[in-house]
Amino acid sequence: ENGLARTPPMGWMSWERFRCNVDCQADPRNCISEQLFFEMADRLAEDGWRELGYEYINIDDCWSSKQRDAAGQLVPDPKRFPSGIKALADYVHAKGLKLGIYGDLGIFTCGGYPGTMLENVKQDAQTFAAWGVDMLKLDGCYSSTEEQAKGYPEMARALNATGRPIVFSCSWPAYQGGLPPQVNYTILAEICNLWRNYDDIQDSWDSVLSIVDWFFTNQDVLQPAAGPGHWNDPDMLIIGNFGLSYEQSRSQMALWTVMAAPLLMSTDLRTISSSAKEILQNRLMIQINQDPLGIQGRRIVKEKSHIEVFLRPLSQAASALVFFSRRTDMPFRYTTSLAQLHFPEDAVYEVQDVYVGKIVGALKTADNFSVIINPSGVVMWYLRPMALLVQPWHIVRQQAPGKDFHPGLL
C-alpha cells in the first residue's frame, strides 16, 4: 500500500499509436524520442487535458540503449533522448504533469531492449526514482512464471524503498492467463496499483470488443479485485486513431468508464480531431470514471436483441448506466424500467445524459422508458436519487426532520 492511484490513473501513453518506431532519421516527428514526449507534454498542459485529470505522460518500450552502461545501469538511447530521462521528467513536472516509464521483468523487453532481471530490480528502481519517474509499467516478456512470482513483489518493495511515490503497473496477470488459480487477485492488489489482465489493444473495433467480452464474461472474478489503489487495466484508449468510428469511440469511453479503468490515451494529441477530443474531455464522464468509491461496474443485462446494459454504483447513491448496442443494422429502440434493472423500489432519480449533457428528467423506478441506441453505440446516463416517495419509518425516527432533513436512499 503506497497510498497512490486512489482513483484510476489518467494520462497519455506512447505504445498503441507510436509503437517501437525508432527511425528518427526517416520519421523524426513520430519516432520514440524525447521530442515526442516534450510535444505531448505541451499538448496535455495547453489543450485542457491536465485540468481534467490527464496527468501522466508514459514512455513505453524502446526508449533505452541496447546495452546497460559499465555500472550495469539502464540508459536512454543517446541519439533519441540526448537530454536524458531526468531532464524529460523535470520538463514534464514543470508543466504540472507526471512521467511514466517502461521496464520488463526478463532478459529483454518485448521490443528487444535490456530487461530487468531479478538481480537488477533494486538498481533499476533506484535509477527510476533518481530520474524523477512517477509511474512504472513492468512488462513480462522473456521471463518465467517463477521469475514473475518473485520479481513483481520484489519490484513493489524496491519502489517503495526508494522513498519516491511511484505508481506500479504490472503486466503479471496477463502473462498468467488473467484468471484464478494462476492469478491471485488478493495478492495482486497488495503488490500493484494497476495491472494488465488481458491482450494488448489494437487499433480496431474487434480488439475493443474482444477486451469487453473477456472483462465482462469474467466480471465475477475481476470486479471485486478493483478499488482505490488497485485497478484492472483493460489497456489504452484508442479514440482519435484510425480504427474506430465516432459511435465506437463513444462506446469505448463509456465502457472503460463503467469498468473504472485507467484512462490512458494513445493517440496523436497534436492532430486529434475535435470530435475525438470532445469524447475524451467529457467532464461528467471523467467525474464518473474518477468516482471516489472506486467500484468497478458490471454487465447486468444481455438481451437477445444484442443490447447490453452495464451499471456502475457511484458515491452519494448515484449510478452510471450504459446501454450498449452490438447491432449493425439501424438505431434500436430499447424499452425497460429501473425496476427491471434492480433499482430500489419507490425511488425517484434525476437522469442526466452523459454525452448530451442535458438533464433528461425525473424518473420513478416503476416507470417504463425507452432509449434509442445507434449501431455499435451507447446511451449513457448518470442517475442521482432525488427522494423516496415513501419515507421508511426508521429513517424518520433516526433523524428528526429539521430544515436540512433529506431522507437518504437505502
KEGUVO-722564 format. One line per 3 residues: number of its first residue (from 1); their letters; for each residue y negated, x, z negated of N, C-alpha, C. Coordinates in steps of 0.1 Angstrom, whole numbers, m for minus. Each point is the difference from the previous one (the first is absolute). Layout:
NUM	a	Y,X,Z,Y,X,Z,Y,X,Z ~ ...
END
This chain:
1	eng	12,8,0,m12,m8,0,m12,9,0 ~ m7,0,11,m12,8,1,m13,m8,0 ~ 1,m13,m2,m12,m8,0,m6,m3,13
4	lar	6,4,11,m6,m1,13,6,m12,8 ~ m7,m3,11,4,m11,9,3,m13,m7 ~ m9,m4,m8,1,m13,m7,0,m12,9
7	tpp	m6,2,12,1,m9,11,5,8,12 ~ 5,m7,10,5,8,12,m10,9,6 ~ 3,12,2,m9,10,6,m5,m5,14
10	mgw	m13,3,3,m5,m4,13,m7,12,7 ~ 2,1,13,m7,11,7,5,1,14 ~ 0,13,5,3,3,13,11,11,1
13	msw	9,0,9,10,10,1,2,4,15 ~ 3,12,2,0,5,14,13,m3,8 ~ 11,m2,m6,13,1,7,2,m10,12
16	erf	m1,m13,m3,5,m9,11,m9,2,13 ~ m13,2,m2,m9,1,12,0,14,6 ~ 0,10,m8,m2,14,5,12,9,m1
19	rcn	11,m5,m7,13,7,0,m1,15,m3 ~ 7,8,8,0,14,m2,m6,7,12 ~ m11,m6,4,m8,6,12,m7,13,m5
22	vdc	5,11,3,m6,13,m4,m6,8,11 ~ m1,m6,12,m6,6,12,m15,m2,0 ~ m7,9,m8,m15,m2,m1,m7,5,12
25	qad	7,8,8,m7,5,13,m1,m11,10 ~ 11,m7,2,0,m10,10,m6,m13,m5 ~ 1,m3,m13,m4,m13,m6,m7,2,m13
28	prn	m12,7,0,m7,3,m12,m4,m12,m9 ~ m2,m11,7,m5,m12,m7,11,m7,m9 ~ 12,1,5,11,m7,m6,11,8,m7
31	cis	m2,13,m1,10,9,m6,m1,0,m15 ~ 11,4,m7,m1,1,m15,m7,12,m3 ~ m13,m2,m4,m9,11,m3,m10,m5,m10
34	eql	m7,10,m6,m10,m4,m10,m11,m9,6 ~ m3,2,13,m10,m8,7,3,m15,m1 ~ 13,m3,3,4,m14,0,m2,m6,m14
37	ffe	3,7,m11,m1,m5,m13,m15,m1,m5 ~ m8,10,5,m15,m1,m3,m5,m13,6 ~ 4,m2,13,m6,m12,7,5,m13,m6
40	mad	13,0,m4,4,m13,m6,m6,m2,m14 ~ m3,11,m7,m7,m2,m13,m14,m5,3 ~ m6,4,10,m14,m5,3,1,m15,3
43	rla	10,m4,8,1,m14,3,3,m8,m12 ~ 9,4,m9,3,m8,m12,m13,m1,m8 ~ m8,10,m1,m12,0,m9,m11,m8,7
46	edg	m1,1,13,m12,m6,6,2,m14,6 ~ 12,m4,3,3,m13,7,5,m11,m9 ~ m3,1,m13,3,m11,m9,13,0,m6
49	wre	9,10,3,14,0,m5,0,3,m15 ~ m7,11,m4,1,5,m13,m4,m10,m11 ~ m10,m8,3,m5,m10,m10,10,m11,m2
52	lgy	9,m2,10,11,m10,m1,12,5,m7 ~ 1,13,m3,11,6,m7,8,10,8 ~ m2,1,13,7,10,8,m5,14,m3
55	eyi	7,7,m10,m6,12,m5,8,13,3 ~ 13,m2,4,8,12,3,0,4,14 ~ m2,13,3,2,6,13,12,8,m1
58	nid	11,m4,7,13,6,m2,5,8,12 ~ 2,13,m3,5,9,10,15,m2,0 ~ 6,m2,12,15,m1,0,6,13,5
61	dcw	11,0,6,8,12,4,m8,9,10 ~ 4,13,1,m4,9,11,m14,6,m3 ~ m4,1,m13,m13,6,m3,1,15,m3
64	ssk	12,4,m4,1,14,m5,4,10,10 ~ m1,13,m4,5,11,8,15,m1,1 ~ 6,7,9,15,m1,2,7,8,m11
67	qrd	m7,9,m7,6,8,m11,m9,m1,m13 ~ 6,1,m11,m7,2,m12,m7,14,0 ~ m10,2,m9,m6,14,0,8,10,m8
70	aag	m5,12,m2,8,10,m7,3,m3,m14 ~ m9,m9,m7,3,m4,m13,8,m12,m1 ~ 5,m5,11,9,m12,1,m7,m13,0
73	qlv	m13,1,2,m8,m13,0,m1,m6,13 ~ m1,m14,0,m3,m7,12,m14,3,4 ~ m2,2,13,m14,2,5,m2,m9,12
76	pdp	m12,m5,2,m3,m8,12,m1,8,12 ~ 3,m6,12,m1,7,12,m14,6,2 ~ m2,13,2,m13,6,0,m9,m4,12
79	krf	6,m3,11,m7,m4,12,m5,m15,m2 ~ 8,m8,m5,m3,m14,m1,m7,m4,m12 ~ 2,7,m11,m7,m2,m13,m7,13,m4
82	psg	m10,5,8,m6,13,m4,m7,0,m13 ~ m5,m11,m4,m8,m1,m13,10,0,m12 ~ 12,m4,2,10,m2,m11,0,m14,m6
85	ika	10,m3,m7,1,m14,m6,m10,m2,m11 ~ m3,10,m8,m9,m1,m11,m14,m5,5 ~ m4,6,11,m13,m3,6,0,m15,6
88	lad	11,m3,5,2,m14,5,0,m10,m11 ~ 7,3,m11,m1,m8,m12,m14,m2,m6 ~ m7,12,0,m14,m1,m5,m9,m9,8
91	yvh	2,1,14,m7,m9,9,3,m14,m2 ~ 13,m3,m2,5,m14,m2,m6,m5,m13 ~ 1,8,m11,m5,m4,m13,m15,m3,0
94	akg	m7,9,8,m15,m2,0,m4,m14,7 ~ 10,m5,8,m3,m13,6,5,m12,m9 ~ 4,3,m12,5,m10,m9,14,m5,3
97	lkl	8,9,7,14,m3,4,10,9,m6 ~ 12,m2,2,11,9,m5,9,5,11 ~ 6,11,m3,9,7,11,14,m1,m4
100	giy	8,m4,10,15,0,m2,6,11,9 ~ 11,5,m4,7,10,8,15,m3,1 ~ 7,7,9,14,m3,3,9,12,m4
103	gdl	11,m2,m6,10,10,m2,14,m6,3 ~ 10,9,m1,14,m5,3,9,7,m9 ~ 9,m7,m7,9,6,m9,12,5,8
106	gif	m1,11,6,11,5,8,m3,14,6 ~ 9,5,8,m3,13,6,m12,m1,9 ~ m1,m11,8,m11,m2,9,m5,m14,m2
109	tcg	m13,m2,5,m5,m14,1,7,m6,12 ~ m2,m13,2,6,m7,11,m5,6,13 ~ m12,5,0,m6,6,13,4,15,1
112	gyp	8,5,m9,4,14,1,m9,11,m6 ~ m9,m5,m9,m8,10,m8,6,3,m13 ~ m5,10,m7,7,4,m13,1,m12,m10
115	gtm	12,m2,m5,2,m10,m10,m2,5,m14 ~ 2,m9,m10,m1,4,m14,14,0,m5 ~ 6,12,m1,13,1,m6,m1,m2,m16
118	len	11,m2,m7,m1,m2,m14,m7,11,m7 ~ 2,13,5,m7,11,m7,m15,1,3 ~ m5,m8,10,m14,0,3,m8,m12,m6
121	vkq	7,m9,m7,m6,m12,m5,m12,2,m8 ~ 1,9,m11,m11,2,m9,m12,7,7 ~ 4,10,8,m11,8,7,m8,m9,10
124	daq	8,m9,7,m7,m9,10,m9,m10,m7 ~ 5,m5,m12,m8,m10,m7,m13,7,m5 ~ 1,12,m5,m12,8,m4,m9,3,12
127	tfa	5,3,11,m8,2,12,m8,m12,4 ~ 7,m12,0,m7,m12,4,m11,m4,m10 ~ 3,2,m13,m10,m2,m10,m12,9,1
130	awg	3,13,3,m11,9,1,m9,m3,12 ~ 6,m6,11,m8,m4,11,m8,m12,m2 ~ 3,m8,m10,m7,m12,m3,6,m12,6
133	vdm	13,0,3,7,m11,6,2,m12,m10 ~ m1,m12,5,0,m12,m9,13,m8,2 ~ 7,2,11,13,m7,2,9,9,7
136	lkl	13,m1,m3,11,8,7,10,m10,5 ~ 3,1,13,11,m8,6,11,11,1 ~ 11,m2,m6,11,9,0,12,m6,8
139	dgc	2,5,12,10,m5,9,14,6,m4 ~ 10,m3,8,14,4,m4,9,5,11 ~ m7,5,11,8,6,11,7,13,m5
142	yss	11,3,6,7,13,m3,3,2,m15 ~ 3,m11,m7,4,2,m14,12,m9,m3 ~ 8,4,m10,12,m7,m4,m3,m11,m10
145	tee	9,m9,m2,m1,m10,m11,m2,7,m13 ~ 7,10,m3,m1,7,m13,m13,7,m1 ~ m5,6,10,m13,7,0,m11,m11,m3
148	qak	1,m11,7,m10,m11,m2,0,m5,m15 ~ 12,m2,m5,2,m5,m14,m6,10,m10 ~ 0,12,3,m7,10,m9,m14,2,3
151	gyp	m3,1,13,m14,4,5,m11,m10,m2 ~ 3,m13,2,m10,m10,m2,m5,m1,m14 ~ 9,m1,m10,m5,0,m14,m7,13,m4
154	ema	5,11,6,m5,13,m4,m15,1,6 ~ m2,m5,12,m14,0,5,m9,m9,m8 ~ 5,m12,m5,m8,m8,m8,m5,7,m12
157	ral	9,7,m7,m3,8,m12,m10,11,4 ~ 3,7,11,m9,11,4,m14,m4,3 ~ m1,m12,7,m14,m5,3,m7,m3,m13
160	nat	7,m7,m9,m7,m4,m13,m4,13,m8 ~ 8,10,1,m2,13,m7,m12,7,5 ~ m5,m3,12,m12,7,5,m12,m5,m7
163	grp	0,m12,m6,m12,m5,m6,m9,m7,10 ~ 3,0,12,m8,m7,10,7,m14,3 ~ m8,m11,1,6,m13,3,4,0,15
166	ivf	13,0,3,5,0,13,10,m12,2 ~ m4,m9,8,9,m12,3,12,6,8 ~ 12,m5,m5,12,6,6,8,m11,8
169	scs	0,3,13,7,m9,10,13,6,4 ~ 11,m7,m3,14,6,3,6,m7,12 ~ 8,8,7,8,m6,11,14,m1,m4
172	wpa	3,3,m13,14,0,m5,8,m12,4 ~ m4,m12,m4,9,m12,3,3,m1,15 ~ m9,3,8,2,m2,15,12,9,5
175	yqg	2,11,m7,11,9,4,13,m4,m6 ~ 0,m9,m9,12,m5,m7,3,m15,3 ~ m6,m4,11,3,m14,5,m8,m11,m6
178	glp	m8,4,m10,m10,m10,m6,6,m10,m10 ~ 13,0,m2,5,m11,m9,10,6,m10 ~ 1,m7,m12,10,4,m10,14,m1,7
181	pqv	10,7,m5,m1,9,m12,m5,14,3 ~ m2,3,13,m6,13,4,m14,3,m6 ~ m7,m11,0,m14,1,m5,m1,m8,m14
184	nyt	m6,7,m10,m2,m6,m13,m15,m2,m1 ~ m4,m12,2,m15,m3,0,m6,1,m14 ~ 7,m1,m10,m5,2,m14,m5,14,m1
187	ila	9,10,4,m3,14,m1,m11,3,9 ~ 0,m5,12,m10,3,11,m14,m4,m5 ~ m1,m11,m7,m13,m5,m4,m6,9,m11
190	eic	9,8,m7,m5,9,m10,m4,13,6 ~ 5,3,12,m3,13,6,m11,0,11 ~ m1,m11,7,m9,0,12,m10,m12,m1
193	nlw	m12,2,6,m10,m11,0,2,m9,12 ~ 6,5,10,4,m9,12,11,7,7 ~ 8,m7,7,12,6,7,2,m7,13
196	rny	5,7,10,4,m5,12,15,m4,m1 ~ 3,m13,3,13,m6,m2,8,1,13 ~ m7,0,11,7,m4,13,m6,8,11
199	ddi	4,m4,12,m3,8,12,m15,2,2 ~ m4,11,8,m14,2,4,m4,m12,9 ~ m13,m4,m2,m5,m10,9,m4,7,14
202	qds	2,m8,10,m4,5,14,m10,m10,5 ~ m7,3,11,m11,m8,5,5,m12,8 ~ 8,m9,m7,5,m11,8,2,m12,m10
205	wds	0,m12,5,3,m12,m7,14,0,m5 ~ 9,4,8,14,1,m4,2,8,m13 ~ m7,11,0,0,9,m12,m5,m7,m13
208	vls	m11,m7,2,m6,m7,m11,10,m11,m5 ~ 6,m7,9,9,m11,m3,13,6,m7 ~ 5,11,4,12,6,m6,m3,4,m14
211	ivd	m12,5,m3,m5,3,m14,m1,m12,m8 ~ m6,m11,5,m2,m12,m7,14,m6,m3 ~ 9,0,9,13,m6,m2,8,8,m11
214	wff	m1,13,1,7,8,m10,m6,m2,m14 ~ m13,0,m1,m6,m2,m14,2,m14,m6 ~ 0,m10,8,1,m14,m5,15,m4,m1
217	tnq	9,6,8,14,m3,m2,4,6,m13 ~ m6,12,m4,4,7,m13,m10,m2,m11 ~ m7,m11,1,m11,m2,m10,5,m1,m14
220	dvl	12,m5,m2,4,m2,m14,2,14,m7 ~ 3,10,8,1,14,m6,m14,6,0 ~ m8,m1,10,m12,7,2,m12,m6,m8
223	qpa	m1,m13,0,m12,m6,m6,m2,4,m15 ~ 11,0,m8,m2,3,m14,m4,15,m3 ~ 3,9,10,m3,14,m1,m15,3,1
226	agp	m8,m9,6,m14,3,3,m8,m4,m12 ~ m11,7,m2,m10,m4,m10,m11,11,m1 ~ m10,m2,m9,m10,10,m2,6,14,m2
229	ghw	m4,9,8,5,14,m1,12,3,8 ~ 7,m10,5,12,3,8,3,m11,10 ~ m1,4,13,0,m10,11,10,3,11
232	ndp	6,m11,5,8,1,13,m10,3,11 ~ 4,9,9,m9,3,11,7,m2,14 ~ m4,m12,6,6,m3,13,m5,9,12
235	dml	m9,9,m3,m6,10,9,m13,m5,5 ~ m6,8,10,m14,m2,4,m4,m13,7 ~ m13,m3,m1,m5,m11,8,m3,6,14
238	iig	5,m7,11,m2,5,13,m10,m8,8 ~ m8,m8,m7,m10,m9,5,m11,10,6 ~ m4,m3,13,m10,8,7,6,9,10
241	nfg	14,1,1,6,8,9,3,m7,13 ~ 12,1,5,3,m5,14,12,m10,0 ~ 7,m1,m11,13,m8,1,m1,m14,m5
244	lsy	m11,m4,m7,m1,m14,m6,m11,m8,7 ~ 3,m13,2,m10,m9,5,m9,m3,m12 ~ m11,m8,3,m9,m4,m11,7,m8,m11
247	eqs	8,m10,5,8,m8,m10,9,9,m8 ~ 7,9,6,10,8,m7,m7,10,m10 ~ m12,4,4,m8,9,m9,m3,m8,m13
250	rsq	m5,m12,2,m3,m9,m12,13,m2,m8 ~ 11,m2,6,12,m2,m7,4,13,m8 ~ m1,12,6,4,12,m8,m9,1,m12
253	mal	m13,m2,1,m9,1,m11,3,m10,m11 ~ 3,m13,4,3,m10,m10,13,3,m7 ~ 11,4,7,13,2,m5,0,13,m9
256	wtv	m7,10,4,m1,12,m9,m8,m3,m13 ~ m10,m9,1,m8,m4,m12,9,m8,m9 ~ 8,m9,5,8,m8,m8,11,8,m7
259	maa	4,11,7,10,10,m6,m6,9,m10 ~ m12,m1,m3,m7,10,m9,2,14,5 ~ m1,2,13,3,13,7,m13,8,m1
262	pll	2,14,0,m11,9,2,m6,m4,14 ~ m13,1,1,m7,m3,13,m5,14,5 ~ 9,6,7,m3,14,6,0,m2,15
265	mst	m12,0,6,m2,m2,14,4,12,8 ~ 5,m1,12,2,11,8,m4,m4,14 ~ m13,2,2,m6,m3,13,m12,9,2
268	dlr	m6,m1,12,m12,9,2,m13,m8,m4 ~ m5,4,m11,m12,m7,m6,m12,2,8 ~ 0,10,9,m11,4,8,m2,m10,12
271	tis	11,m7,4,0,m8,12,5,m14,m3 ~ 3,m4,m13,6,m12,m3,m8,m12,4 ~ 7,m10,5,m7,m12,5,m6,m8,m11
274	ssa	m10,m8,3,m6,m8,m11,9,m11,m5 ~ 9,m5,8,10,m10,m5,10,6,m9 ~ 5,12,3,9,7,m10,m7,3,m13
277	kei	m12,5,2,m8,4,m12,m2,m12,m9 ~ m3,m12,6,m2,m12,m8,12,m4,m8 ~ 12,1,6,12,m3,m7,2,10,m12
280	lqn	m2,13,2,3,10,m10,m11,m1,m11 ~ m12,m5,3,m11,0,m9,m2,m14,m7 ~ 10,m9,1,m1,m13,m5,0,1,m16
283	rlm	m12,m4,m6,m2,3,m14,10,m8,m9 ~ 2,m13,4,9,m8,m8,14,5,1 ~ 4,4,12,14,6,2,1,12,m10
286	iqi	m10,9,0,1,12,m8,0,m4,m15 ~ m8,m9,m4,0,m5,m14,14,m5,m4 ~ 7,m7,9,14,m5,m3,9,12,0
289	nqd	m1,9,9,9,12,0,m1,8,m13 ~ m13,1,m5,m3,8,m11,1,m8,m13 ~ 6,m11,0,0,m8,m12,6,7,m12
292	plg	m7,0,m12,4,9,m11,14,m3,m6 ~ 5,m12,2,13,m3,m5,11,8,7 ~ m3,3,13,9,8,8,14,m5,2
295	iqg	1,m14,1,13,m6,3,3,0,15 ~ 11,5,4,4,m1,14,4,m14,4 ~ m4,m5,11,3,m13,5,14,m1,5
298	rri	4,m13,2,14,m3,5,m1,m10,12 ~ 11,1,8,1,m11,10,7,m12,m7 ~ m6,m11,0,5,m12,m7,6,m11,9
301	vke	m3,1,13,5,m10,10,3,7,13 ~ 11,m4,6,4,5,13,5,m12,8 ~ m8,m5,9,3,m13,6,8,3,13
304	ksh	8,m10,4,7,0,13,m10,1,12 ~ m12,m5,m3,m11,0,10,m6,14,2 ~ 6,10,m7,m6,14,1,m13,1,m6
307	iev	m3,m8,m10,m12,1,m9,5,6,m13 ~ m7,9,m6,3,6,m13,m12,m1,m9 ~ 3,m2,m13,m11,m1,m9,2,11,m11
310	flr	m11,7,m3,0,10,m10,m10,m3,m11 ~ 4,3,m13,m9,m3,m11,m2,13,m9 ~ m12,2,m3,m3,11,m10,m8,m5,m11
313	pls	5,1,m13,m7,m5,m11,m11,10,m4 ~ m12,m5,m3,m12,9,m3,m5,m3,m14 ~ m9,8,m4,m6,m1,m13,m8,m13,m1
316	qaa	m3,m5,m12,m7,m12,m3,7,m13,7 ~ 13,1,0,8,m11,5,m3,m4,15 ~ m6,10,7,m2,m2,15,13,4,7
319	sal	0,m3,13,11,3,9,m4,3,14 ~ 8,8,7,m2,2,14,12,m6,7 ~ m3,m8,10,11,m6,9,m2,5,14
322	vff	11,5,6,0,4,14,10,m9,8 ~ m5,m7,10,8,m8,9,2,9,13 ~ 12,4,3,2,9,11,9,m6,10
325	srr	m4,1,13,8,m5,11,7,11,8 ~ 13,m1,1,7,9,9,2,m6,14 ~ m6,m11,2,2,m7,13,m8,8,11
328	tdm	4,m2,12,m6,7,11,m4,m10,11 ~ 0,m13,m3,m3,m10,10,m15,m5,m1 ~ m4,m6,m11,m13,m6,0,m4,m2,m15
331	pfr	m13,m3,m3,m3,m2,m14,8,m12,m6 ~ 4,2,m13,9,m10,m6,m7,m6,m12 ~ 2,m13,0,m6,m8,m12,11,0,m11
334	ytt	m3,6,m11,10,0,m11,m5,m9,m12 ~ 8,m9,m4,m4,m9,m11,9,2,m12 ~ m7,1,m12,7,1,m12,m9,m4,m11
337	sla	4,2,m13,m9,m2,m11,1,11,m10 ~ m9,1,m9,1,10,m11,12,m3,m9 ~ 3,m13,m1,12,m4,m9,13,6,7
340	qlh	1,m1,13,12,5,7,0,16,m2 ~ m11,6,m2,m1,14,m2,1,4,m14 ~ 4,m9,m9,2,2,m14,m12,3,m8
343	fpe	m11,m5,4,m12,1,m9,0,m10,m11 ~ m7,3,m11,1,m9,m12,m4,m14,4 ~ 6,m10,m6,m3,m14,2,m14,m3,m5
346	dav	m6,m10,6,m13,m6,m4,m11,11,m1 ~ 0,10,8,m11,10,0,m8,m2,13 ~ m12,5,m1,m9,m1,11,m5,15,3
349	yev	0,3,13,m4,14,4,m11,m1,10 ~ m10,10,m2,m9,2,11,6,10,10 ~ 0,m4,12,7,8,11,m10,7,9
352	qdv	1,13,1,m9,8,9,9,6,11 ~ m5,m1,12,7,6,11,m4,15,1 ~ 9,9,m2,m3,14,m1,m7,6,12
355	yvg	5,m4,12,m6,6,12,m12,m7,4 ~ m1,m14,m1,m12,m7,4,m11,2,m11 ~ 4,2,m13,m9,2,m10,m5,m13,m7
358	kiv	2,m12,7,m5,m12,m5,9,m6,m11 ~ m6,m8,m9,8,m8,m9,5,m12,7 ~ 13,m1,1,6,m11,7,m2,m13,m8
361	gal	0,0,m13,m2,m12,m8,9,1,m12 ~ 0,m12,m8,9,m1,m11,13,m6,4 ~ 11,5,m6,13,m5,4,8,m3,m13
364	kta	5,m12,m1,9,m3,m11,14,4,4 ~ 8,4,m10,14,4,2,8,m9,9 ~ m2,m13,m3,9,m10,7,m5,m3,15
367	dnf	m12,4,3,m6,m3,13,8,8,12 ~ 3,m8,10,5,7,12,m12,6,8 ~ 3,11,6,m11,6,8,7,7,13
370	svi	m8,3,10,5,6,12,m8,13,3 ~ 7,10,5,m7,12,5,5,2,14 ~ m9,5,9,4,3,13,0,15,2
373	inp	12,5,3,3,15,m1,2,5,15 ~ m7,9,4,2,6,14,13,8,1 ~ 5,1,12,12,8,1,m2,15,m5
376	sgv	10,4,m7,0,13,m8,m13,2,m8 ~ m5,m11,m4,m13,1,m8,2,m6,m14 ~ m11,0,m8,1,m5,m13,m12,m9,m3
379	vmw	2,m9,m10,m11,m6,m7,2,5,m15 ~ m11,4,m6,1,6,m13,m10,m8,m9 ~ 4,m4,m11,m8,m7,m10,m1,7,m13
382	ylr	m12,m2,m6,m2,5,m14,m2,m13,m9 ~ 8,m2,m10,0,m12,m8,m5,3,m14 ~ m10,m7,m4,m4,1,m14,1,m13,m7
385	pma	6,0,m12,2,m13,m7,m14,m6,m5 ~ m2,m12,2,m12,m6,m3,1,m7,m14 ~ 10,m8,m2,1,m7,m13,14,m7,0
388	llv	4,m4,m12,12,m8,0,m4,m15,0 ~ 7,m8,8,m3,m14,0,3,m6,m13 ~ 11,4,m6,4,m5,m13,0,11,m10
391	qpw	m8,0,m10,0,12,m9,12,m1,m10 ~ 8,9,0,11,0,m10,m6,0,m14 ~ 6,m8,m9,m6,m3,m13,m1,13,m8
394	hiv	10,9,1,0,12,m8,m11,10,3 ~ m5,m1,13,m12,9,3,m12,m5,m7 ~ m2,m14,1,m11,m6,m7,0,3,m15
397	rqq	12,0,m6,1,3,m14,m4,14,m3 ~ 4,9,8,m2,14,m3,m15,4,2 ~ m7,m6,9,m14,3,3,m8,m13,m2
400	apg	m7,m1,m11,m8,m12,m1,m10,0,11 ~ m1,m10,8,m10,0,12,m14,2,m5 ~ m6,10,6,m14,3,m2,m6,0,14
403	kdf	m13,4,1,m6,0,13,6,11,9 ~ 7,10,m5,6,11,8,15,m3,2 ~ 5,m12,m4,14,m2,1,5,m3,14
406	hpg	8,8,6,7,m3,13,15,2,m2 ~ 7,m11,0,15,1,m2,6,10,11 ~ 8,9,m5,6,9,9,12,m6,7
409	ll	4,6,10,12,m5,7,13,7,m6 ~ 9,m8,m4,12,5,m6,10,5,11
END
